[in-house]
Amino acid sequence: MATTGMTETPAPGAKAEPAPSVLNPSVAKNMAMVVAGKVVAVIAGIAVTVLTTRHLGPEDYGRYREVLNYVIFGSVLVDLGLYMTLLRELGKPGSHARYFGAAMALRLVATGAALFLAAVAGLFLLDDPVVRTGMFVGALYFTVYQASELLIAVFQRHLRQDRQVMAEMAGSAALIALTVLAVALDGGAVAMLAALVGSAALTLALAWRWAALLEPFRLVADPAIWRNLVIEGLPFAGSRILLIVILRGDMLVMAVTQSSRALGLYGIPTKVFEIVTSMPPRFSGLLMSNFTEAAARRDFARLSRDVGEVVSVMLWFGAGVVITTTVFAEEIVVLIGGSGFADARAAMVLIGPAMALSAITSIFRFALAAVERQRQLLLLDGAAAIVAFGLFWLLIPIHSGAGAAVARTLVEAFILCGVAVMAYRAGIRMPLARKLAGAALAGVLGAGAMYELSEVTGQWWLGFLLGGLVYCVIALLVGLLPGRRILSWLRARLARTRV
């Protein structure tokens, strides 16, 4: 093979090998594990939301969501970018026991202390006694939750998504059981928050044990390592903080300007948003090594091809979310919260595009991180935060939840445009017009199929399933999904079963 010094090229007369796809069986297997775990988490999340909203009602559910928003904001300032810093360190040769133990200790100390102080401040700043008490329970929950999130770096480093998924499944089962117990005991918002603490504690205990088998560690207070972690993690933390501020900003403005009932109504669309948008980053994380390898070789043709393939899949995912939340908005909010939440249907429709835009943005974010554009991403996120709060304060006081949903969609559109331009300038280019046209065609036809089939059958869920199948077939035909690779994989699986 002849080489240019950056990428290999075929020698004269040699047959060029077909370019490997980023959507390979290994990625598919790991993503299948993530999806399986996420499906269980989504089902558990919906079940818990149904139990919680129906038991608490709009006002108490609004208090429940208010507590969660406050503790999340309290943790923003101590995110420290530990996850990305630890993941990078684990990729280096040598022992990581002390570094890992120090990182976990810093996570527990920093998050726990910050949230406890936030809860104490709430005693003087908040009027609602339920919210004041809930702040302490919420502080404990989020401290445990963030610790378990840090352990994900270990499972990703060793390609053991199965153990992380098992820990999450056990936590989901515990959450359902504890929520049922809280309902049976006629508990209020604080009891529901306590159920979150119990489930998070089980998830952390299992993940901790299994992570220690892969990377043996003990908690250690090492100021030198803590200083290094903080310095190295600041760029990552900056973007993380801004994204959380954007993500929770609408709920914060809602809490200040709207009633508890309005906050509770908007809580269902935002919960669906959180569940749906949690999957694309996990998918993107599995592909990070491919993006990084192509970027290290300066092979922008390969990087563009890889990103383009994944963007097509995210367009299929995003368009499917939009048509589902548009056609079945009322059915979704009533299924989750009951008839008392029917007024949330407008916000459900309007927030759907934000989920699709966020999914596509996730791919570009990881690709840009691979080509070391973290500083530019931080500047973009800063601008997006300013735009977000301007829109939140402009639209929410007038239009309540519907205004919040519109603002969030506009912010996601702003961010996607920004990362797309940055990717183009970085050399990541693909035929987006054709992909967008295919997604639009599949979306329109899929939405029509869902609506008509639900009318014919008289069952919205049946229309969703059958119409969704029609949508997937159309997506294959227009090239959003890799039809040839799917067929090849199915043939290979069938051939194995016959042997």
N, C-alpha and C positions, 0 to 999 in steps of 0.2 A: 504493500500500500504506500502511495506517495502521500506526503503530508505538507500542509501549508504552515504548520506551526500552531494552528488553532484548531482546525477540524480536519479530519481525514477525508481524502478524496480517492476514488478508485484509480488504480494504475491503468495505463493504456491497455485496452483490450479486455480488461476485467469486467465482469458482469456486476452492475450496481445492485446492492442488496436493497430490498424494499425497506422504506423507512418504518421503524417500529412505531406503534401507536401508544400514546400516553394512556389510553384506556385499555390497558392490558389485563390479563386474568388476575394478576397479583393485586392490582388496584381494585378490580371488581370484587375479589374475595374480601379484602379488608373493608371496602365500602359496604359490602353486603352485611358484614358484622355491625358496622356503625348504623346502617339503616335498620337492621333488625332491632338493635337496642333503642334506636330513636322511635321506631314504631311502638314498641312497648312503652317508652316514655311518653309518647304522644297520647296513646290510649289511656295511660295512667293519668296524664295531665288533664285530659278531657274529663275523665271520670271524677277526678278530684275537683276540677272546676265546676262540674255539674253539681256535685254534692255541696261544695262550698257556697256557690251562688244561690242555690235553691234553699239552703238552710239559713244563710245569713241575710239574704235579700240585698237589694241595691245599696242601701245605706251602710250596713255593716260590712258588706263586701268592699265598699269604697274605703272604709277604714282599714281593712285588711290590705288592700292594694296601696294605700297611703303609707303604711308602715314599711312595706317592701321597697317602695320608692325612696323613702328617707334613708333606709339603711344602705341601699345601693349607692346613693349619692355620698353617704358617709365613707364608703369604702373606696370611692373613686380616687381620692387623694393619696391612698397608700397602695395602689395597684402595683407600682414600681416596675412593671414589665418583667416580673420574675419568670413567667412561663417561657417567653421567647429566649431569655438569657439562659435559663436552665437547659432548655432543649438544645441550644447551640453548644453549651458546655458538655453535655452528655455525649455529643458526637465526637469529642476529642479523645485520644487514647489515654490510658491511665486510670487510676482509681478516682471515683467521684464521690466516695462515701462522705467525706467531711464537707465538701461543697454542697452536696445534696441535702445533708442534714442541716447545714446552716441556712440554706434557702428555705427549707420547710419551717424551721424555727422562726425565721424572719417573717414569713407569711403569717404564721399564727400570732406572733407578737404584734406586728404592725396592724393587721386587720382587727384583731381583738381589741387592742387599745383604742384605735380610732373609733370603732363602732360603740364601744362602751362610753367614750367621751361624748359621742353624738347622742346616745341615749340619755346621758345625764343632762346634756344641754336641752333635750326635749322636755325634761321636767319643768323647765323655766319658760320655754318658748311655745309649747303646744298647749292648747286648751282642752282637747278631748282626752279624758282619762284612759279610755281604751287604747288610743294611739300611744299615749305616754308609756303605758305598761307594755304594749306590744313592741315598742322600740328595743327594750332589753332582750325580749325573746328573739326578735328579728336580728339583733346584733349577734347573738349566739349562733343562729342559723347560718348567717352569711359568713361568719368566721370558719365554720366547719365546711361549708360549701366551697369556699375559695381554696381551702387546703386540699380538698379532693380534686379540684380542677387543676392544681399544680401537678398532681401525680400523673395526669394525662401525658405529660412530656415523657415520662419513663416508658409508658406503654407504646407510645408512638416511636420512640427511639428503638425499641426492641421488637417492633411489629407484632405486638401482642394485644391487639384491639379486643380480642375475645375476653380477656380478664377485665378490662375496663367496662365492657358491655355487661358482663355478669354482675359486677358491682352495682352498676346503674339499674339493672333489672331488679336486683334485690331491694335497692332503695325505693324503686317505684312501687313494688309490691307492699313494702312497709308503709309508704305514704298513703296508699289506698286504705290499708287496714287501720292506720292511726286516724285517718280522716273519718272513716266510718265510726270508730270509737268516739271521736269528738262529737259527731252528730248524735250518736246514741245517748251521750251524756249531756246533750243540749248545750254544748260548749259554744262560745262566741268566737270572735275574731282572734283572740289571744290563744284559744285552744287550737284553732286551725294553724296558727303560726308554730305552736309547739309540735304539731304533727310534722311540719317541715323539718324541725330540728331533729326529731327522732329518725326520720328517713335519711337525712343527710349524714347523721352520725353512723348509721349502718353502712352507707355507701363508702364513707371515709375509712371505716374499720377494715372492710374487705379490700378496698383499693390499696390501703396502706400495707396490709399483709402481703398482697401479691406483688406490689411494687418493690418491697424489701427483698423478695426472692430474686428479682431481676437486678436490682441495684441496692445491695445491703447498705443501710444507713442508720444513724442514730441522731436525734436532735442535738444540736450543738450551737452554743452562742459564741460566734467568732466575729468580733467587730471588723477585722480586716476583710474577711469574706463578705460581710454585710455591706461594707463600704464599696467593695468592687461590684457587688450585685446592684447596688443603687446606681452607681455611675454608669455601668454597662446597660442597665435597663431603662434609663431615663428616656431615650428616644422612642422605645417601644411603649413606655408608659404614657407618654404624651398623647400619642394617637389613641391609645386605649381609653384614656380619660375623656378625650373629646368625643369619642364615639359613644361612650356611656352617657355623657351629658346630652348628646343629641337624642339617643335612644329613650332616655327618661325625661327629657325636657318637656315634652308635651304633657305628660302626667303631672309634672311639677306645676306647670302653669294651670292645668286643670284643677289641681288641688287648691291653688291660691284663688282662682277666679270663679270656680263652679261649685255646685252643691255636691254633697257626698253621693247623691243619687246619680248625677251626671257623670261623676268619676267612676262609679260602679258600672254604669252602662258602657262607658268607653273601655272599661277594663277587659271585656271579652274580646273585642277586636285587637287590643294590644297583646293579650295573652296568645291569641292565634298567631299574631305577628311574631312574637318571641319564639313560639314552637317551630313555625315554618322556617324562619330565618336562622335557626340554630343548626340546620343540616348542611347548607352549602359550605360554611367554613370548615366543617369536619371533612367534607369531600375535598375541598381545596388543599387541606393539610396533607392528605394522602398523596397529592401530586407535587408537593413542594420539592421533593428530591429531584423529580424530573425537570422541573423548571430551573432549579439551581444548577443542575449539571449542564443543561443547555446554555444557561447564562455564563457559567464559568468558561465554557469553550467559545463563547462569543458566537454561538450558532443561533442567530436570530431567526433563520428560516425554520429551524426545528422548533424553537420556542414559540414562534408565531403559529406554527401548525398545531402544536400541543394545546396552546391557549385557545385557538380557534375551535378545536374539537370539543373542548370542555365548555366553551361559551355556547355552542350549539345545544349541548345537553341542558345547560342552565336556562336557555331560552325555552326549551320544551317544558322544563320544570316551572319556570316563571309564568309562561302563558297558561299552563294548566291551573296554576293557583289563581290567576286573574279570572278566568272563566268560571271557575268553581265558586269563588267568593262573589262573583257578579250574579250568576244565575240562582244560586242557593243562599244568598246572604241571610234572609230572614230565617230560613230553615236551620242554618248553622247556629245563629245566636239563640234561637228558641230551644234548639236541642241542648245547648250547653247551659243556658241560664233559665230556661222556662219562658212563659209568655210575658213575664214582667220585664224581660230584656228585649222585647221585640223592637223597641225604639232605637236599638243599636244597629239596625240593619243598614242604615245609610252609611255609618262609619265603617261597617264591614265591607261594603262595596268600594268605598273610597280608599281604604287602606290596602286593598288587594294589589294594585300596581306597585306599591312601595315594597311589598314582599318580593315581587319579581325583579325589580331594580336592584334590591339588596343582594339577591342571589347572584346576579351577573357581576356586580361590583366585587363580590368576594373573590372571584377568579382573578380579576385584574389586580386586586390588592396583593395576593400572593405572588403573582407574576412580577409585579413591580418590586416587591421585597426581594425577589430572587436577583433582580438587576440593581439592587442597592439604591432604591429611590425612597428610602424611609423619610428623609428630610422633606422631600417634596410632598409625600403623603401627609406628613404632619402639618405642613402649611395649608394643604387642601382641607384637612379636617378642621383646622382652625377657622378657615373661611366658612366652611359648612356650618360650624357651630353658631357663628354670628348670623348667618342666613336663617338657620333653624329657629333661633330664639326671636328673631324679628318676625318670622312668619307665625310662630306660636302666639306671640303677644298681639299680633294683628288679627288673626283668625279665630282663636279660641274664645276670647271674650264675647264675640258676636255669634259664632256658629257652634260653640261647644264641641262635642265629640266629632261632628262632621268636619268642622274647621281644623281640628287637630289632625284628623286623618288626611285631609288635603295637604296640610302643611308638611306632614311626614313624607307624603309621596313626592312633593316638590323638592324636599331636601334630598331624598334618595336620588331623584333625577339629576340634581345639581352635582352630587358626588359621583354618580356614574359617568356623567359627561366629563368631569374632571379627570377621573382615572383612565377613561378611554383616550383622552387627549395625551395624557402622560405616557400611556402605553405606546401610542403611535410615535411620539417623539423619541421613545426609548428603542424603537425599532421593532416593536411587536405589532404586526399588521396582518389583517385578514379581511376577507370579503364580507363585511358586516351587513351590507345592504341586502344581499341574497338571503342571509340567515334571518334578518328581520322580516323580510317578505314571507319567507316560509313559516315563521312563527305566527305572523298575522293571519295567514291563510288557514293554518291548522287551528288557531284559536277561534276564528270566526266560525268555521265549520264544526269544531268541537262544541262550542257554546250552543250552536243551533241544535246539534244532536242531543246534548244534555237536556235542553229545554223541551224539545219535541218528545223525547222518550219519557221524560217525567210526566208530561201531559197525557201521553198515550197510556202509560202504565198506571198513572194515578199515584205513584210512589216516587218521591223525590230522590231517595237513596238509590232506587233502581235506575232512575234516569242518570244519576251521577255515575254509577258503575258501568252501565252500558254505553253511555255517552263518552265516558272516559276511555273506554276501549276503542271506540271509533276515533277519538282524538289521537290516541297513541298510534293507531294504524296510519292516520293521515300524517303524523309526525315522521313516521318511518318513510313514507312515500316522498315527502318533501325534503328529506335528508337531515332533519334535526337530530334524529337518533341514528347511530351507526348500524344500519340494517344488515350489511354484509357481515360485520363482525358478530352480531347477535346470532345470525343464521349459522355461521361457522362454529360458534361456541355450542349452539344447540345440537348441531350435527356431531360434534366431537363427544358431547355428553351422551347422545343416543348410541354412538358407536361403542362407547365404553360399557354401556349397559347390556349390549348384545354379546360382548365377549364373555 
